[in-house]
C-alpha cells in the first residue's frame, strides 16, 4: 500500500481567484503571492492518486488566520473525504492564532471524524514559544483523541523560498516535551531537527515524533533517507509529496538511489502512516 501523507486542498473560492486572499492573509500571501504556487482541485488530486498508483492520501487545508475560512476549508476537506472515503484521509487545519476558537474547531473536527490535526503552520514571522503555547489546548485535544498533530517545520539554513520561516528548535522541542501523549508529525523532515536525536536527551523527547518527506527533492540529497532512518528509525518516516508541489514519481527516484532495503521502503511509502492513524 502507498499512502501520500501530505496533500493540500484549499477552498474552491480561493482556487478560483486567489488574489483577494493574498492581501487578507499574510501567511497565504507569503507562500502564494508569486503566482507560481499551484492550487490543486479535488479532481486533480484524485487524478494524481490514480496516475501514481497511490492508494490513500492525507489531505488538509491551509492555516488561515480567519476562523470562518478555516472552518470552510475543513468542511470542504471533509466533503472530499465523504465522496472518496476509501481514498481521502482528512486532517483539520487550524488557525495559528490558537486560543479558544481554535480549540473549538479542533474539538468539532475530531468529533466529526477527522484523522488528525494539521498542517499547523506559521508562514510569516516564524513560530515563537507563545504561538505554541496558544495552540497547547488544541494539541491536548488531539492527544486525548489519539490522533497525530502535523506541524510545518523548515530547515534553518540553505536557500530561501516563499513561506520559509525562522526556526526555533528549542521552542519546538519544548512544545513536544510539554505534550508527551501527543504524536507529532514534523513536515519537511522536521527541518533537519532529527540530527539532534543523536543527543540522548533529544532522542527521548522525540520518542513519539515522526517526519514526513514533503518537498525533500528540493531540499536534500537522497542520502537523507538512509541517515534519517539510522537516527530516527525506519518506522518514523512517512512519505508525503506536498502535492501539487511535487508528485510520487520524483520521490521514487530518490528512494531508488537511497541505500534502503525493501522493508524500509514499504514502511516509508505507507505502512508507517497506516499504523499511526487510528482513524484510517
C-alpha positions as CSV (number, residue, x, y, z in Angstrom):
1,X,0.0,0.0,0.0
2,X,1.2,3.5,-0.9
3,X,-0.1,6.5,1.2
4,X,0.7,10.1,0.5
5,X,0.8,11.8,3.9
6,X,0.9,15.4,2.7
7,X,-1.5,16.9,0.2
8,X,-3.2,20.3,0.3
9,X,-6.7,21.2,-0.7
10,X,-7.6,24.9,-0.4
11,X,-11.2,26.3,-0.6
12,X,-12.8,26.4,-4.0
13,X,-13.2,30.1,-3.9
14,X,-9.5,30.6,-3.3
15,X,-8.6,28.2,-6.1
16,X,-10.9,30.2,-8.5
17,X,-9.4,33.6,-7.5
18,X,-6.5,33.8,-5.1
19,X,-5.9,37.5,-5.5
20,X,-8.3,38.8,-2.7
21,X,-6.8,36.4,-0.2
22,X,-3.2,37.4,-0.8
23,X,-3.7,40.7,1.0
24,X,-6.2,39.4,3.5
25,X,-4.0,36.7,4.9
26,X,-0.3,37.4,5.4
27,X,0.6,33.7,5.6
28,X,-1.1,32.9,2.3
29,X,0.5,35.9,0.7
30,X,3.9,34.8,1.9
31,X,3.5,31.5,0.1
32,X,1.4,32.3,-2.9
33,X,2.0,35.9,-3.9
34,X,4.5,35.0,-6.6
35,X,1.7,33.2,-8.5
36,X,4.0,30.2,-9.0
37,X,2.4,28.1,-6.2
38,X,-0.1,25.6,-7.7
39,X,-3.5,25.0,-6.1
40,X,-4.9,21.6,-6.8
41,X,-8.6,20.8,-7.2
42,X,-10.3,17.6,-5.8
43,X,-10.3,16.2,-9.3
44,X,-6.6,16.9,-9.8
45,X,-5.8,15.2,-6.5
46,X,-7.8,12.0,-7.5
47,X,-6.1,12.0,-10.9
48,X,-2.7,12.3,-9.2
49,X,-3.5,9.4,-6.9
50,X,-4.8,7.2,-9.8
51,X,-2.0,8.1,-12.1
52,X,0.7,7.4,-9.5
53,X,-0.8,4.2,-8.1
54,X,-1.4,5.7,-4.6
55,X,-4.0,4.0,-2.5
56,X,-4.8,6.7,0.0
57,X,-3.9,10.3,0.8
58,X,-3.9,12.5,3.9
59,X,-5.5,15.8,2.8
60,X,-5.7,19.1,4.6
61,X,-6.3,22.8,4.1
62,X,-4.3,26.0,4.9
63,X,-3.8,27.6,8.3
64,X,-5.9,30.7,7.6
65,X,-6.0,33.5,10.2
66,X,-9.7,33.8,9.6
67,X,-11.5,31.2,11.8
68,X,-14.5,31.2,9.4
69,X,-12.3,30.4,6.4
70,X,-10.6,27.7,8.5
71,X,-13.9,26.1,9.1
72,X,-14.9,26.4,5.5
73,X,-11.7,24.8,4.3
74,X,-12.1,22.0,6.8
75,X,-15.7,21.4,5.7
76,X,-14.6,21.1,2.1
77,X,-11.8,18.6,3.1
78,X,-14.5,16.6,5.0
79,X,-16.8,16.7,2.0
80,X,-14.0,15.4,-0.2
81,X,-13.4,12.6,2.2
82,X,-17.0,11.7,2.2
83,X,-17.0,11.4,-1.6
84,X,-13.9,9.3,-1.5
85,X,-14.0,7.7,1.9
86,X,-11.7,4.8,0.9
87,X,-9.1,7.2,-0.5
88,X,-9.0,10.5,1.3
89,X,-7.9,10.8,5.0
90,X,-8.9,14.2,6.3
91,X,-6.7,16.3,8.7
92,X,-8.1,19.5,10.2
93,X,-6.2,22.7,9.7
94,X,-6.2,25.3,12.5
95,X,-5.5,29.0,12.8
96,X,-2.0,29.6,14.2
97,X,-3.6,32.2,16.5
98,X,-4.7,29.4,18.8
99,X,-6.9,30.2,21.7
100,X,-10.5,29.1,22.4
101,X,-11.8,29.4,18.8
102,X,-9.0,27.2,17.6
103,X,-9.6,24.6,20.3
104,X,-13.3,24.5,19.5
105,X,-12.5,23.9,15.8
106,X,-10.2,21.1,16.9
107,X,-12.9,19.5,19.0
108,X,-15.5,20.0,16.3
109,X,-13.5,18.3,13.6
110,X,-12.2,15.5,15.7
111,X,-15.7,14.7,16.9
112,X,-16.8,14.6,13.3
113,X,-14.2,12.0,12.5
114,X,-11.1,13.8,11.2
115,X,-8.0,11.6,11.4
116,X,-5.5,14.2,12.6
117,X,-4.7,17.9,13.1
118,X,-2.6,19.9,10.8
119,X,-0.8,21.2,9.0
120,X,-0.2,23.7,11.8
121,X,2.0,26.4,10.2
122,X,3.2,30.0,10.7
123,X,4.3,31.1,7.3
124,X,5.3,34.6,8.2
125,X,7.5,35.6,11.1
126,X,8.1,32.1,12.3
127,X,7.0,30.2,15.3
128,X,7.5,31.6,18.8
129,X,7.0,29.9,22.2
130,X,3.9,32.0,22.7
131,X,2.4,30.7,19.4
132,X,3.0,27.1,20.5
133,X,1.5,27.9,23.9
134,X,-1.6,29.3,22.3
135,X,-2.1,26.0,20.4
136,X,-1.5,23.9,23.5
137,X,-5.2,23.2,24.2
138,X,-5.7,22.1,20.6
139,X,-2.7,19.8,20.8
140,X,-4.1,18.3,24.0
141,X,-7.4,17.8,22.3
142,X,-5.7,15.8,19.6
143,X,-3.7,13.8,22.2
144,X,-6.9,12.9,24.0
145,X,-8.5,11.8,20.7
146,X,-5.4,9.7,19.9
147,X,-4.7,11.4,16.6
148,X,-1.5,13.0,15.4
149,X,-0.6,16.6,15.0
150,X,1.2,17.7,11.8
151,X,3.5,20.8,12.2
152,X,5.2,22.7,9.4
153,X,8.9,22.9,10.1
154,X,11.5,24.1,7.6
155,X,15.3,24.0,7.7
156,X,17.0,27.0,9.4
157,X,19.8,27.3,6.8
158,X,20.1,27.0,3.0
159,X,18.3,28.8,0.2
160,X,15.3,31.0,0.7
161,X,11.8,30.3,-0.8
162,X,8.3,31.6,-0.3
163,X,7.0,30.7,3.1
164,X,10.4,29.8,4.6
165,X,10.4,31.0,8.2
166,X,12.9,31.4,11.1
167,X,13.1,28.2,13.1
168,X,13.3,27.8,16.9
169,X,14.3,24.2,17.5
170,X,14.5,24.8,21.2
171,X,10.9,26.1,21.3
172,X,9.7,23.2,19.1
173,X,11.3,20.6,21.4
174,X,9.7,22.3,24.4
175,X,6.2,22.0,23.0
176,X,6.8,18.4,22.1
177,X,8.1,17.7,25.6
178,X,5.1,19.6,27.1
179,X,2.7,17.2,25.3
180,X,4.1,13.7,25.9
181,X,0.8,12.0,25.0
182,X,0.7,13.6,21.5
183,X,2.1,12.0,18.4
184,X,3.7,14.7,16.2
185,X,4.5,14.6,12.5
186,X,7.1,17.2,11.6
187,X,6.8,18.1,7.9
188,X,9.8,18.5,5.6
189,X,12.0,16.2,7.6
190,X,11.4,18.4,10.6
191,X,13.7,21.0,9.1
192,X,16.6,18.6,10.0
193,X,15.9,18.5,13.7
194,X,16.2,14.8,13.6
195,X,20.1,15.1,13.6
196,X,19.9,16.2,17.2
197,X,18.3,12.9,18.1
198,X,21.9,11.7,18.3
199,X,21.8,13.5,21.7
200,X,20.1,11.2,24.2
201,X,18.0,13.9,25.8
202,X,16.6,15.0,22.4
203,X,16.0,11.4,21.3
204,X,13.9,10.9,24.5
205,X,11.8,14.0,23.6
206,X,11.3,12.8,20.0
207,X,10.1,9.3,21.1
208,X,6.6,9.9,19.6
209,X,7.7,12.1,16.7
210,X,7.5,11.3,13.0
211,X,9.0,13.0,10.0
212,X,7.4,13.4,6.6
213,X,9.3,13.8,3.4
214,X,7.4,16.7,1.9
215,X,9.5,18.8,-0.6
216,X,12.5,16.6,0.0
217,X,13.8,16.7,-3.6
218,X,14.0,20.5,-3.4
219,X,15.9,20.4,-0.1
220,X,18.1,17.4,0.4
221,X,20.1,14.7,-1.4
222,X,18.7,11.2,-1.4
223,X,21.1,10.3,1.4
224,X,18.6,11.9,3.8
225,X,16.5,8.8,3.7
226,X,19.3,6.5,5.0
227,X,20.6,9.0,7.5
228,X,17.1,9.7,9.0
229,X,16.3,6.0,9.2
230,X,19.5,5.3,11.0
231,X,18.9,8.1,13.5
232,X,15.1,8.1,14.0
233,X,14.3,4.5,12.9
234,X,12.7,3.5,9.6
235,X,9.3,3.3,11.4
236,X,9.3,7.1,11.9
237,X,9.5,8.3,8.3
238,X,6.3,9.0,6.3
239,X,6.2,9.6,2.6
240,X,4.5,13.0,1.9
241,X,4.6,14.7,-1.5
242,X,3.4,18.2,-0.8
243,X,1.2,17.8,-3.9
244,X,0.6,19.8,-6.1
245,X,4.2,20.9,-5.5
246,X,5.6,17.5,-6.4
247,X,4.3,14.0,-7.1
248,X,5.3,10.5,-6.1
249,X,7.5,9.8,-9.2
250,X,10.1,12.4,-8.1
251,X,10.3,10.8,-4.7
252,X,10.7,7.3,-6.0
253,X,13.7,8.5,-8.0
254,X,15.4,9.5,-4.7
255,X,14.3,6.3,-3.0
256,X,15.7,4.2,-5.8
257,X,19.1,5.8,-5.1
258,X,18.9,5.6,-1.3
259,X,20.6,2.7,0.5
260,X,17.4,1.2,1.9
261,X,16.1,-2.4,1.8
262,X,12.6,-3.3,0.7
263,X,11.2,-3.4,4.2
264,X,12.3,0.2,4.9
265,X,10.9,1.3,1.5
266,X,7.5,-0.2,2.2
267,X,7.4,1.3,5.7
268,X,8.1,4.8,4.4
269,X,5.7,4.6,1.5
270,X,2.7,3.5,3.6
271,X,3.0,1.0,6.4
272,X,4.2,3.6,8.9
273,X,1.3,6.0,8.5
274,X,-1.2,3.2,8.4
275,X,0.0,2.1,11.9
276,X,0.0,5.7,13.1
277,X,-3.5,6.7,12.1
278,X,-6.3,5.1,14.2
279,X,-9.0,6.6,12.0
280,X,-7.8,5.2,8.7
